[in-house]
């Protein structure tokens, strides 16, 4: 067995669900409010973490270390008001086994952080329609979720898959609030609250002027 997986199994035994024993992330239900969304690249240097949200919308290699050694960074991320679960990639051309593994890792860390008192918001991602078999396992229903459109909507084929997956997420999970990194494409029907932020920059002022203010037409 992979030494990292074995070590993590000894560290924390989560409640699991589904065919692939995906760890369960519990719902967070409160009026969400934060000053900035901070990329994990800056988690160690940003000030006033208690008012900020930490996100992992960046290349996987940049946060692989959180999986390799979950306890090492716990104190630092615990200082943030909210933490998104890590966005390990589910590419459509990725072998299914690796995609399931990435979904498992995202949920293992999210559930572990929750068990340590961190306010975790699930990051939802999907590949093609086949990924629906597992990619929503372990996610809370009627709760706050986060989604990114980065790299998912500029190409017509990718945009179609994103819209299909987004609508499937709404049907299965029925979130009342979505923290959005990027822009929503047209063709999506969602009547809940959207809190958008734009990109990876250190300073990402939250804009809740209008939940459709960043919708791409």
N, C-alpha and C positions, 0 to 999 in steps of 0.2 A: 504493500500500500504506500502511496505517496506520503512522504514524511510530514508535509504540511497538513494534508488532510487528517492524518492520524493525530497530530498534535492538536489540531482544532477540535477534533472529536473529544479529546480528553479535556479540553478547556471548557466546553459548553455543549450541552445536549438540548437542542431546541425542540419545541413542539413542531410536528411536521404534518403535511397534508399531501394528498394526491399520489399518483402512480410512482412518482420519483422522489417521494419523501422530502418535499421542499419545505424549509423552515418557514414558519408563519410569522409575518410582521403584523402586529396588532394595530388597530385603527387609532389615529390621533384625531380627536374631535374637539376643537377649540377655535376661537376666532383668531386666525393666523395673522400675525403682523411682525414684520421684520424690516430693518432699515436697508440692508444690502444683502445681495447674494454673492458669496465669495467662492471662487474656484479653489479646489483643494490645493492647487499649486501655491497658494498664498496663505494656507491655513496657519502656518507657523509664525508669520510676521504681522498679520493684520491685527489691528487694535479693536477693542470693544467688541469682542466676539459675542458677548451676551446679548447683543441686539441684532445678530447677523445669522444668515442661513448659509450652511456649507454645502456645496454641490460638487459632483464628480463628472460633470459633462465635459470630458476631455479624454484623450487617448488612454487606453487601459494601462499601458506601461507606467503611467504617472501615478497610479494608485495601487499597483500590484502589491506593494509593500504592506498595505493594510491587511491583505489576505494572508501574506506570509507571516506576519507578526501582529495579530490583532490587538494584543495588550500594549504594545509599545507606544501606540499613538492615541490610546484611549483618553488620557488626561487632556490632551490638546483638543480633540474634537468635542469632548464633553463640555468645553467652555462655550460652544456655540449654542445659540437659542434653539435652532433646528438643524438637523443633519439629514440630507437626502441619502437613501441607500445607494451604494456605488453602482455606477452605470456600466457594468461589464457588458461587452458587446454581444448582440445576437444578430450576426450578419446572415443574410439569406444564403450566401454561398459557404457558410461555415458548416462543418460536419455536425449532425444533430447531437451527437454525444458531447461535443464541446459547447454547443449552445445551451444544452441542459445544465452542464457543469457551471457555466457562467451565471445562469439564472440561480442555481443553487448557491453559488458563492455570494451573489448579491444579497440573497435572503439570509444566509447564515450570518453575515456581518451585520445586516440590519437588525435581525433578531437578537444577536449578541449585544449590540449597542443598546437596544431597548432594555435588555435585562440589567444593564448597568446604569439605567436612569436617563439615557439620552433620548431626546424627543426626535424620533426618526419618522421621516415622511418617505413612503415608498416611491422609488423611481420605476416607472412602467415602460417597458420596451418589448418589442416583438420583431419577428422576422417576416416570413411569409405565412400563409394560412396554416401550414403544418405546425407552426410554433404555438398556435392557440391551444394545442393539447397540454402545454405545460407553462407557458409564459405568464399566465394569470394566476397560477397556483401560489398560494401563500399570501396573496394580496388582500388587504382589507376591503370590505364592501361598505358603501355609504360613508366614505371617509375623505380625507385629503390625500391627493396623489400628485406626482410630478411627472411631466413629460417634456422631452426635447424634440424639436424638429430639425436640429442641426444635421445637415447632410442627408436629410430624408425627403425634401420636397422640391428641390430645384430640378431634378430629372423626372420626367413624366412618369416613368415606370415606378420609381421610388415613391413619388407622391401618391400614386394610386394605392400602393401597399400600405403607406402610412395612414391614409384616410380609412381604408378598410380595417386596419388594426385599431385605430383610434375609436371608430364606431363600435367595434367589437368590445373594446375596453369599457366604453360607456354602458353597453348593454349588460356586460357581466358584472362590473364593479360599481356602477352608478355613483361616481364621486360627486360630492357637493362642491368641492373646490379643487382646481387644478393649478399648480404652480408651473408655469410654462417658460421654458427656455427656447426662445426663437419666435416664430410666427406661425399662426394657424393658417393652413390653406383653405380656400373655399371648398365647399362640399362637405363640411363638417357641421353637424347639428348638435349643439351642446348648450344647455340653458343655465348651467351652473356658473359659479364664480370663477374667473380666471385672474390669476396674479402673474403677470409676465415680467421676465427680465430678458435682456437682449443677448449677452455674449459672455465671453470668458474674462472680461476685464475685471481688475481688482475692484473698481468702483462700479457697482451695478445698482443704481438707484431703483427701487421698486416703483412701478407706475401702476396705480389702480384707478386712474382717471375714468377708464371705461374698459370693461372686460373684453371689448372688441377692438381696442385701440391699436393693437399690433396685428390684427388679422390681415393676412395677405389675400387680396382680392384676385 
